[in-house]
Amino acid sequence: MRISEITGRLGLTVYSPGDPAREIGGVISGDLLSFIMAEAREGWMWITIQVHLNVAAVAVLKEVPFILTASGRKPEKDLVDRCLAEGITLAGTDLSTFEAAGRLWEAGLGRPS
């Protein structure tokens, strides 16, 4: 599923557009940065409530092209700026992490095995 399809389907607020045509191959959800560094895969989407600059650093390290901040959490300005500079899509939603993941699952975007 393309980033543009995800942002449209979930009605997300986009803070950094990244590459809307990019295909997302899976989804990971978590707030512990070390867990994301161990488990995320290139091309996946990351759902988190973390909104600080270190989120972008982990996304760059793991080649994660799409970060979704959940539960109405607004990203800090330095996170937005870094995502813009790195070409990472950064979006937000008022949905909880659980609800956002559920809607993505229902839309057919599941974590690959």
C-alpha positions in Angstrom: 0.0 0.0 0.0 1.3 3.5 -0.9 1.9 6.2 1.7 -0.7 8.4 0.0 -3.3 5.6 0.4 -2.5 5.2 4.1 -2.7 9.0 4.8 -6.0 9.3 2.9 -7.6 6.2 4.3 -6.8 7.1 7.9 -7.3 10.9 7.5 -3.9 11.7 8.9 -2.4 15.1 9.5 0.8 15.2 7.4 3.8 17.1 8.9 6.4 16.0 6.4 5.3 14.5 3.0 8.2 12.3 2.3 7.5 10.2 -0.9 3.7 9.7 -1.1 4.1 7.1 -3.9 6.4 4.9 -1.8 5.1 1.4 -1.1 5.0 0.3 2.6 5.8 -3.3 3.1 4.8 -3.7 6.8 4.0 -2.0 10.0 5.7 -1.9 13.4 4.4 -0.3 16.5 6.4 0.6 19.6 7.8 3.3 21.7 11.0 1.8 23.0 13.7 2.9 20.5 15.9 -0.1 21.1 13.0 -2.4 20.2 12.4 -0.5 16.9 16.1 -0.7 16.2 16.1 -4.4 16.7 12.8 -5.3 14.9 11.9 -2.7 12.2 12.7 -3.5 8.6 13.5 -1.3 5.6 10.3 0.0 4.0 8.1 -0.4 7.0 5.8 2.1 8.7 6.3 2.9 12.4 3.5 3.8 14.7 4.6 5.5 18.0 3.7 8.1 20.6 7.3 9.3 20.7 7.6 12.8 19.2 11.3 13.8 19.8 14.2 14.1 17.4 15.6 10.6 18.2 12.7 9.1 16.4 14.0 10.4 13.1 17.5 9.1 13.9 16.1 5.6 14.4 14.0 5.8 11.2 17.1 6.9 9.2 19.1 4.0 10.8 16.5 1.4 9.9 15.4 3.0 6.6 11.8 3.4 7.8 10.1 5.9 5.4 6.9 6.6 7.4 6.5 7.6 11.0 2.9 7.9 12.4 2.5 9.6 15.8 -0.6 8.3 17.5 -2.9 9.4 20.4 -3.0 13.0 19.3 0.7 13.5 20.0 2.2 16.4 18.1 5.8 16.1 16.8 8.4 18.5 18.1 9.6 21.0 15.5 13.1 19.5 15.3 11.5 16.1 14.5 9.5 17.7 11.7 12.5 19.5 10.4 14.7 16.3 10.4 11.9 14.3 8.6 11.7 17.0 6.0 15.4 16.9 5.5 15.6 13.1 5.3 12.5 12.7 3.1 10.6 10.7 5.7 6.9 10.9 5.8 5.7 12.1 9.3 2.1 12.1 10.1 -0.2 12.2 13.1 -3.5 10.9 14.2 -5.8 11.2 17.2 -6.4 7.4 17.0 -4.6 5.3 19.6 -1.8 3.1 18.4 -4.1 0.1 18.7 -6.9 1.7 16.7 -4.4 2.9 14.0 -2.9 -0.5 13.7 -6.3 -2.1 13.5 -7.4 0.1 10.7 -4.2 -0.6 8.8 -4.8 -4.4 9.3 -8.3 -4.1 8.1 -7.1 -2.2 5.0 -4.8 -5.2 4.2 -1.5 -3.8 5.5 -0.1 -6.5 7.8 3.3 -7.2 9.2 5.1 -9.6 6.9 6.4 -12.9 8.3 
